[in-house]
Amino acid sequence: MTYNGAVILLYSCDTNTYAPIRFSGIINPDSVLIPINDKVKDINNRPVVAAIVSAAQGGHIYTAFGRSKNQLNDLEYIAANGYLTFHKETESYIVTSREKIDDLELDGNIVSLSKKDCIARGEGKLDLGTNMGRVGFIPIGNAINYIQQDSAAIEIAVAIDFFFSKDAMGVMSEAIESSHNLQGIEVLEMRHYQTALKELMGKTEYDKVYPELARYYHFPKLPSSLEYSLLVADIDMAWNQDERAFVSNGDIGIAICGAKEVNKYVPGLIEVKKTGSGRSAKTSMQMYFEAGDDWFYFIYSGTTMQAVSSVKAFNDHIDNIPQDKRIQKADSKKNLVKYNYRKAALGTKKRFLNKYALEDEQL
């Protein structure tokens, strides 16, 4: 059947009225598929998306599903292209690739909107709008928007990579690995971690090494593609409107620390905070981890990573490196900003913990 007109999604998650999707094409009544891609517009000629979005002004999180964003420059935390259809089993609208519609276990981004409970979910590679210069921050997992409650949460694995003392990171990984009271990570049970491994390694390498991971519950030899400063396998983060930041909840599952596999949950706190908007927007990050009686604190802001620990050897490794060896110069040809690292002041760490009403050196 050929249809030329517009498409309206029927759901009652809010009281707003949105412009219908402009559509012209063949429709199969038994399997309605509406294209969602960069070329699709609504009847007002605005781009249509399926995404969980953060407002450029104020950071408010909302869902734009089968409609235009409130503002064109609002950031899409997670988005999906492909086809829009209705999934009867979950009573949800979904947007994903044609192949994934037939098999939801396949890789690739998917965004869904439940008619039943008005919860929007996105799964895959996220973009939290981080602009950290030379610090790599790759979040992969799930973003959830509880539309009627006006709240959001993300459950992700995140790869964090930065230029730092290898010896200092070795002290941290050894502290985590030797803390026998820490709970181990069930690496095979976490869907978002397996999704992250596929994204970071590529499906070919993942398929090659997965049998050993399934057998030993760790990699006998860590693939070079996973040699990150930190690879967090499991972390729940929620939007803190007061701080205008994503803040972690509960223990943090660290899979890799200092390019060494540790696979343990540690008490800790991570804050990812965005300031400004548009091209001038910047992201700061603070991280605090405990391993037994030891703790480690990092703060990245501007172009500087600072860190301090209760472990003297960690601090000494930073101090013992000459200042000029702790600097990465800017490279305009590669669009790389300058970067440096140094030891943090104890007061900075104390203020971070106090902000979230955490006792110093205790979580």
C-alpha positions in Angstrom: 0.0 0.0 0.0 1.4 3.4 -1.0 0.9 6.2 1.6 1.6 9.9 1.2 1.1 12.1 4.2 2.2 12.2 7.8 2.6 9.8 10.8 1.6 10.5 14.4 2.7 8.3 17.2 -0.1 7.5 19.7 1.0 7.7 23.3 0.2 9.8 26.3 3.4 10.4 28.2 3.1 14.2 28.2 0.6 16.9 27.3 2.6 18.4 24.5 1.6 18.2 20.8 4.4 17.4 18.3 4.5 17.9 14.6 3.8 14.6 12.7 6.5 12.9 10.7 6.4 13.6 7.0 6.2 10.3 5.1 5.7 9.1 1.5 6.2 5.5 0.6 5.0 1.9 0.6 3.5 0.6 3.9 3.0 -3.1 4.7 0.0 -3.1 7.2 1.4 -6.3 8.8 4.8 -4.7 9.5 4.8 -0.9 9.5 8.3 0.5 9.1 8.8 4.3 9.1 12.3 5.4 8.1 14.2 7.5 10.8 17.4 9.0 9.5 19.2 12.3 8.8 16.9 13.1 5.9 13.6 12.6 7.6 11.7 15.8 8.5 8.4 16.6 10.2 5.7 18.6 8.5 7.4 21.8 9.7 10.6 20.7 7.9 12.5 20.1 11.2 14.8 17.0 11.5 13.1 14.0 13.2 15.2 12.0 15.7 14.8 9.1 18.1 17.0 10.1 21.0 17.5 10.7 24.7 18.6 14.4 24.7 20.1 17.0 26.9 19.1 20.6 26.5 21.9 22.8 25.5 20.7 25.4 28.0 20.4 24.0 31.5 21.2 20.4 30.7 17.6 19.2 31.2 17.2 15.6 29.9 14.2 14.7 27.8 13.2 12.2 25.1 12.7 13.2 21.4 11.1 10.1 19.9 9.8 10.4 16.3 9.9 14.1 16.6 12.3 17.1 16.4 14.4 18.2 19.3 13.3 21.2 21.3 16.3 23.0 20.0 18.5 21.9 17.1 21.7 22.2 19.2 20.5 20.1 22.0 22.8 17.1 22.6 21.7 13.6 21.8 23.1 11.4 24.6 22.1 8.3 22.6 20.3 8.1 19.3 19.3 5.5 16.8 18.7 5.5 13.0 17.0 2.9 10.9 13.3 2.3 11.1 10.5 3.1 13.5 8.1 0.2 14.3 5.9 -1.0 17.2 7.1 -4.0 19.2 4.0 -5.8 20.5 5.7 -7.9 23.1 7.1 -5.0 25.0 4.3 -2.5 24.0 7.0 -0.2 22.8 7.9 1.9 19.8 11.4 1.2 18.8 13.9 2.7 16.3 16.9 0.6 15.2 18.4 -1.0 12.1 16.3 -3.2 9.9 18.4 -6.3 10.9 18.1 -5.6 14.6 14.3 -5.3 14.4 14.3 -9.0 13.5 16.9 -9.9 16.2 17.1 -7.5 19.1 20.3 -9.4 20.3 22.3 -8.0 17.4 24.8 -5.1 18.0 23.9 -1.5 17.2 22.1 1.4 18.8 18.4 1.1 19.7 16.0 3.6 21.3 12.6 2.6 22.6 9.6 4.3 24.1 7.2 2.3 26.2 3.5 3.2 25.9 2.8 1.3 29.1 5.1 3.1 31.5 6.4 6.1 29.5 10.0 5.0 29.9 12.4 5.7 27.1 15.5 3.6 26.8 18.6 3.8 24.6 21.2 1.1 24.3 24.6 1.3 22.6 27.3 3.9 22.2 26.5 7.1 24.2 27.6 10.7 23.8 27.4 12.5 27.2 28.7 15.7 25.6 32.1 15.4 27.1 34.8 17.6 25.9 37.9 16.6 27.8 40.6 17.4 25.3 43.4 14.8 25.5 41.4 12.6 28.0 39.5 9.9 26.2 36.0 9.1 27.6 33.9 6.5 25.8 30.6 5.5 27.5 28.8 2.5 26.2 25.6 1.0 27.7 22.1 2.2 28.5 20.4 5.6 29.0 17.0 5.7 30.6 14.6 8.6 30.7 11.6 8.3 33.1 9.5 10.8 31.2 6.6 11.3 33.7 9.0 11.5 36.7 11.3 13.8 34.7 14.4 11.9 35.7 17.2 10.0 34.0 19.9 7.4 34.7 22.6 5.7 32.7 24.0 2.2 33.2 27.3 2.0 31.3 30.7 0.7 30.8 33.2 3.5 30.1 36.7 3.5 28.8 38.8 6.4 30.2 42.3 7.0 28.8 44.8 9.6 29.8 48.6 10.3 29.8 49.8 9.5 33.3 52.5 7.8 35.3 52.4 4.1 34.5 54.1 3.3 37.8 51.5 5.3 39.8 48.6 3.5 37.9 50.5 0.2 38.7 50.3 1.0 42.4 46.6 1.6 42.1 45.9 -1.6 40.2 48.0 -3.6 42.7 46.0 -2.1 45.6 42.7 -3.1 44.0 43.9 -6.6 43.0 45.3 -7.3 46.5 42.2 -6.2 48.3 40.5 -9.6 48.9 37.4 -8.1 50.5 36.3 -6.5 47.3 33.5 -8.2 45.3 34.5 -9.6 41.9 32.8 -8.6 38.6 30.7 -11.1 36.8 32.1 -10.1 33.4 29.9 -12.5 31.4 26.6 -11.4 33.1 26.7 -7.7 32.2 25.2 -7.1 28.8 26.5 -3.5 28.6 30.0 -4.6 29.3 29.9 -7.2 26.6 28.5 -4.5 24.3 31.4 -2.3 25.3 34.0 -4.9 24.6 32.6 -5.4 21.1 32.7 -1.7 20.4 36.2 -1.2 21.8 37.7 -4.3 20.3 35.7 -4.7 17.1 33.5 -7.8 16.5 36.2 -9.8 14.8 38.7 -9.6 17.7 35.9 -10.0 20.2 34.7 -13.2 18.6 38.3 -14.5 18.6 39.0 -13.9 22.3 35.5 -14.4 23.8 35.9 -18.2 24.2 38.9 -17.7 26.6 37.0 -15.0 28.5 34.1 -17.3 28.9 36.4 -20.1 30.1 38.5 -18.2 32.5 36.3 -15.2 33.4 39.3 -13.0 32.5 41.6 -12.5 29.6 44.7 -14.8 29.8 46.5 -12.0 27.9 44.9 -8.6 27.8 44.3 -7.5 24.2 46.2 -4.3 23.3 42.9 -2.7 22.2 41.8 -2.8 25.9 44.9 -1.2 27.4 43.1 1.8 28.9 44.0 3.8 32.0 40.7 2.8 33.4 38.0 0.5 31.9 34.9 0.7 34.1 32.8 -2.4 33.4 29.8 -1.4 35.5 28.6 1.9 36.8 25.2 3.5 37.5 25.0 7.2 36.9 22.1 9.6 37.5 21.7 13.2 36.5 22.1 15.5 39.5 20.2 18.7 38.6 21.6 20.7 41.5 25.2 20.0 40.4 24.2 19.8 36.7 26.4 16.7 36.5 26.2 12.9 36.0 27.0 11.3 39.4 27.6 7.7 40.1 25.5 5.6 42.5 26.9 2.6 44.4 30.1 0.7 43.9 32.1 1.0 40.7 33.1 -2.1 38.8 36.7 -1.6 37.5 37.7 -4.2 34.9 41.0 -2.6 33.9 43.3 -0.3 35.8 46.6 0.9 34.4 46.3 -1.5 31.4 46.0 -4.4 33.9 42.9 -6.5 34.4 41.5 -6.4 38.0 37.8 -7.1 37.7 36.6 -5.9 41.1 33.9 -3.6 42.5 35.3 -0.7 44.6 33.5 1.8 46.7 33.8 5.1 44.9 32.3 8.2 43.3 32.6 9.6 39.8 31.2 13.0 38.7 31.1 14.2 35.1 30.2 17.8 34.9 29.6 19.9 31.9 29.9 23.7 32.0 29.1 26.2 29.3 27.3 25.4 26.0 28.0 25.1 22.3 31.7 25.0 21.2 32.8 26.6 24.4 31.4 23.8 26.6 33.9 22.0 28.8 33.7 18.9 30.9 35.4 18.3 34.3 35.6 14.9 35.9 36.3 13.9 39.5 36.9 10.2 40.5 37.4 8.7 44.0 38.1 5.0 44.6 38.7 3.0 47.7 40.7 -0.3 47.8 40.7 -1.7 51.4 42.4 0.9 53.6 43.7 2.9 50.6 42.1 5.5 48.5 42.8 7.2 45.1 41.5 10.6 43.9 41.6 12.1 40.4 40.3 15.5 39.1 40.5 16.6 35.5 39.6 20.2 34.6 40.7 22.4 31.8 43.9 20.8 30.5 45.2 19.3 33.8 44.8 15.9 35.4 45.6 16.0 39.2 45.7 12.9 41.5 46.5 12.1 45.0 46.4 8.9 47.1 46.7 7.7 50.7 49.5 5.5 49.3 52.8 7.3 49.4 54.3 5.3 46.5 51.5 6.6 44.2 52.3 10.2 45.1 56.0 9.7 44.9 55.8 8.3 41.4 54.1 11.5 40.3 56.5 13.8 42.1 59.6 12.0 40.8 58.8 12.5 37.2 60.3 15.8 35.9 57.7 18.4 35.1 58.6 18.6 31.4 57.9 14.8 31.2 54.4 15.3 32.5 53.3 17.5 29.6 51.8 16.9 26.2 52.2 19.9 23.9 49.3 21.2 21.8 49.3 20.1 18.2 47.1 22.4 16.0 47.5 20.2 13.0 45.9 17.3 14.8 43.6 19.5 16.7 45.0 18.4 20.0 45.1 20.7 23.0 47.9 20.7 25.6 47.7 18.5 28.6 49.7 18.0 31.9 49.4 16.1 35.1 50.5 16.7 38.6 49.8 15.7 42.3 46.5 17.1 43.7 46.0 18.9 47.0 44.3 16.9 49.7 41.9 19.8 50.2 40.5 19.3 46.7 39.6 15.7 47.4 38.1 16.6 50.8 35.8 19.3 49.2 34.7 16.7 46.6 33.6 14.2 49.2 32.0 16.9 51.4 29.9 18.1 48.5 28.2 14.8 48.4 28.0 14.4 52.2 30.5 11.6 52.3 32.8 11.1 55.2 36.5 11.7 54.4 38.2 8.5 53.4 35.0 6.5 53.9 32.0 5.7 51.6 
